[in-house]
């Protein structure tokens, strides 16, 4: 099937009453695992990378966003199911523009400290530039709560205002809108409680597909009623990395790596390869979400 325009992917999801999963990759191995899971499930999928992380000034090595865009496009074009790519949550507008130039199918800029009213004009300009390049833009109104992993402190978010959301979409022309309805970033070991009354109001007033970030912390039983209220995309990230970390921790605790051929542990791709075991675990995690989103066997 190869790559597909994000607007078409989300349009099909709304028509088919399912949600597309955006599963965030951080490496070639994770990118491939996500697409392999989608192929097993015969499901459309979105994948890509976090703009904030790739452009993080504290990174030990500078990353080239164009290279990540090229890799994502190549993996998408080789897939047997529809795959769209996203440069997610850039907190620097220049990084979002670089994502457009890098060929991602969709980009997203966020600034949860800035009032939505002030975000309208810079977002409108980004949309104008991106659409000229046949690239979609996801916007956001409101701010998700967040959990700090060190200490577990929880920061409250700011719920999406339906009137402001409708105005933002109309004035900017964004193709999808991320909303805050009780969902929480980085929530593990507990589940957020979604405000379905607010989500219903947003569905009535906002003309574009709605997006839930913080998929890790949402009970899988709440995806179906969310989809019925306009959600066409759900972002999943933290639990994917947690799955890989736990798999690798288990591998090293069970194997005396110092006595193994290092080529068997890394690079050969066989039964002892730690990266292959991590990919298998990641594939299973992604499959669980795809099924909860109703995306299984929805590939055209």
Beta strands, then each sheet from edge to edge (+ up, - down):
strand 1: 20-24
strand 2: 45-50
strand 3: 83-90
strand 4: 106-109
strand 5: 136-141
strand 6: 145-147
strand 7: 154-155
strand 8: 176-179
strand 9: 184-185
strand 10: 209-212
strand 11: 231-236
sheet 1: 1+ 2+ 3+ 4+ 5+ 8+ 10+ 11+ 1+
sheet 2: 7+ 6- 9-
end
